[in-house]
Amino acid sequence: MTRNTRENPAPTTPDTVPAGCQWFTDPDGTLCLAPGCMARIQDPDAQCLCDTLAARLDRLTEKLRDLEERQRYANVWWQALSSVVRAHPDGRAILTTTRNLTGR
């Protein structure tokens, strides 16, 4: 027997009600979202305010900021290295050798 359908939802008690939104498959095969936060219960189009989803968003936002900062740092070094190679008297030979070694 399949769980997590409208007719056969996962068993819960007041102590085990999930804190976040839960997905279930409707009998017609449609994937449905059962809101776990009051905001989405009152308005299905509202932003989900579940603690777990909000925390996940915060972590991913922080990770994105970190990756963007790392990319900015790498870009500074890449620009510095590129300008030094271009300014070097043998810059063309260095680039040609590098391309040959890397296959690019």
C-alpha positions in Angstrom: 0.0 0.0 0.0 1.3 3.4 -1.0 1.7 6.1 1.7 1.7 9.8 1.4 -1.5 10.0 -0.8 -4.6 12.0 0.0 -6.4 8.9 1.0 -3.5 7.3 2.8 -1.3 10.1 4.3 1.7 9.4 6.5 0.5 8.8 10.1 1.2 11.7 12.4 0.4 12.7 15.9 0.6 16.2 17.4 4.2 15.4 18.4 5.2 14.1 14.9 3.6 16.6 12.6 6.3 17.6 10.1 7.6 21.2 10.5 8.2 21.7 6.8 6.1 21.3 3.7 5.7 17.7 2.5 5.2 16.4 -1.0 2.7 13.6 -1.7 1.4 11.9 -4.8 -2.3 12.4 -5.5 -4.2 9.3 -6.7 -4.2 10.6 -10.2 -0.4 10.7 -10.1 0.0 14.5 -9.6 2.7 15.5 -7.2 1.2 17.8 -4.6 2.6 20.0 -1.9 1.0 19.9 1.6 2.0 23.1 3.3 3.6 22.7 6.7 3.7 26.4 7.5 0.8 28.6 8.3 1.7 31.2 5.6 1.2 28.6 2.8 -1.9 27.0 4.4 -3.6 30.4 4.4 -2.2 31.4 0.9 -0.7 28.6 -1.3 1.2 31.2 -3.3 2.8 32.8 -0.2 6.5 32.4 0.5 7.1 29.3 2.6 8.1 30.2 6.1 9.1 26.7 7.3 12.1 26.8 9.6 13.8 24.1 7.6 13.3 25.8 4.3 14.3 29.2 5.6 17.4 27.8 7.2 18.3 26.0 3.9 17.8 29.2 2.0 20.0 31.1 4.4 22.8 28.5 4.1 22.6 28.5 0.3 22.5 32.3 0.2 25.7 32.4 2.4 27.3 29.7 0.2 26.5 31.8 -2.9 28.0 34.9 -1.3 31.1 32.9 -0.4 31.5 31.5 -3.9 31.0 34.9 -5.4 33.7 36.3 -3.1 36.1 33.5 -4.0 35.4 34.1 -7.7 36.2 37.9 -7.3 39.4 36.9 -5.5 40.3 34.5 -8.3 39.5 37.1 -11.0 41.9 39.6 -9.3 44.7 37.0 -9.4 43.9 35.9 -13.0 43.9 39.5 -14.2 47.3 40.2 -12.4 48.8 37.0 -13.8 47.5 37.7 -17.3 48.8 41.2 -17.3 52.3 40.1 -16.1 52.5 37.4 -18.9 51.3 39.9 -21.5 53.9 42.4 -20.4 56.7 39.9 -20.4 59.1 40.1 -23.4 58.4 36.4 -24.1 54.7 36.6 -23.4 53.6 35.2 -26.7 55.9 32.2 -26.4 54.7 31.6 -22.8 51.1 31.6 -24.0 51.9 29.4 -27.0 53.7 26.9 -24.8 50.9 26.9 -22.2 48.3 26.3 -24.9 50.3 23.4 -26.4 50.8 21.8 -23.0 47.1 22.1 -22.0 45.7 21.3 -25.4 43.7 24.5 -25.7 
